[in-house]
């Protein structure tokens, strides 16, 4: 046999190992081409562009989150200006790049792991790639999505420590930076770092793992970020935090609805099915570590209790990876031993896993369709200036960017009014709290009236909400009423009334 023939044989033997990963990447590209832009990502890009233009956070930009939410989208916004490409495309490209780097570092940290004796490494890589590149659907690029990508190297390092091994310093540093990034993106998510470290310590029977170097790096980065926010953005701590505690944090989904709609039943079902398939092995590596990480991310979902799909993404994604690995393990046991599971056992399990992944994809793909509204706005004026009378962020975002418009409001939505109305409707308020909520509603209206007076938007989007009259809300303030006299109703599309400036024709 010639050297050429040997080389061809080696290539053919290696190629199939990469086919699943290549298929995942192709599927991810197709999904990105089909799924519409994300609401929060769109608003994040809009804030980043305003910040690049010199707008001041928490003064000229009113945002509920700490500054990391804006900084996360500054690079794609800047690159868009530099290259002329759409910022949304650059977000996708950068997230794909981050996913590739995360998987590479994770695989490097795990390449000598004993857990691959029972779990094929190629399958783990492909499944994890699918979980972070295909499964996110409409939540692609959200903070929780980026956080899970950043978390994977830390998870891999903890898997090595759980086996009693010592990772190399490059893996430790990358894991620590990734862990710190997770906590900086959203402090609630730091719970996953804690539960994963605790689980690794239990497996290794070494409590010192809780204080491993990567955890100190992560904690140090979070502490530095907190100091940075306090020093550079005193307005956030002085003004925004009290406001958030009064009208944002208390806004939570009804308990019955929160526990019965898709996220929690799906997550619990995935965990139970995994346990049913592999029984006590579900507590062994790598399953137990994945479960600990998933439970850690679930803490953020339960504490926030907003019921939004993207909040549940990390906990469900990790649970689905665990279930898929359980099915593969079951299949391998049946293929390798005559006494292993039969097809009648692992094939239904595989079908159930695929079905749950599809349900999760649909859950993560929930989005408002504003195409008809966007089409109507395009007929009014090119590149219109836009604001809205609505508490729904999805009304103006990504619609404003889709029509090539300019968002001229300091806030992305009337979230202060939303919080005040929620508390009035759901609580029995004392006189002092009621007065504070009324003042906040007035302040929210004042900010918007000032934005309209200063920027003279071409279009005001007014939502026709059940039980709340936004035009009455606007006319209740003389300053706002004076501003909207310059507008007339152009048309109604679905639940939205389009107001346009009377002097625009």
Secondary structure, 3 states (H helix, E strand, C coil): CCHHHHHHHHHHHHHHHHHHHHHHHHHHHHHHHHCCCCHHHHHHHHHHHHHHCCCCECCCEECCCCCHHHHCCHHHHHHHHHHCCCHHHHHHHHHHHHHHHHHHHHHHHHCCCHHHHCCCHHHHHHHHHHHHHCCCHHHCCCHHHHHHHHHHHHHHHHHHHHCCCCCCHHHHHHHHHHHHHHHHHCHHHHHHHHHHHHHHHHHHCCHHHHHCHHHHHHHHHHHHHHHHHHHHCHHHHHHHHHHHHHHCCCCCCCHHHHHHCHHHHHHHHHHHHHHHHHHHHHHCCCHHHHHHHHHHHHHHHHHHCCCCHHHHHHHHHHHHHHHHHHHHHHHHHHHHCCCCCCHHHHHHHHHHHHHHHHHHHHHHCCCCCCHHHHHHHHCCCCCCEEEEECCCHHHHCCHHHHCCCEECCCECCCHHHHHHHHHHHHCCCCHHHHHHHHHHHHHHHHHHHHHHHHHCCCEEEEECECCECHHHHHHCCHHHHHHHCCEEEEEEECCEEEEEEHHHC
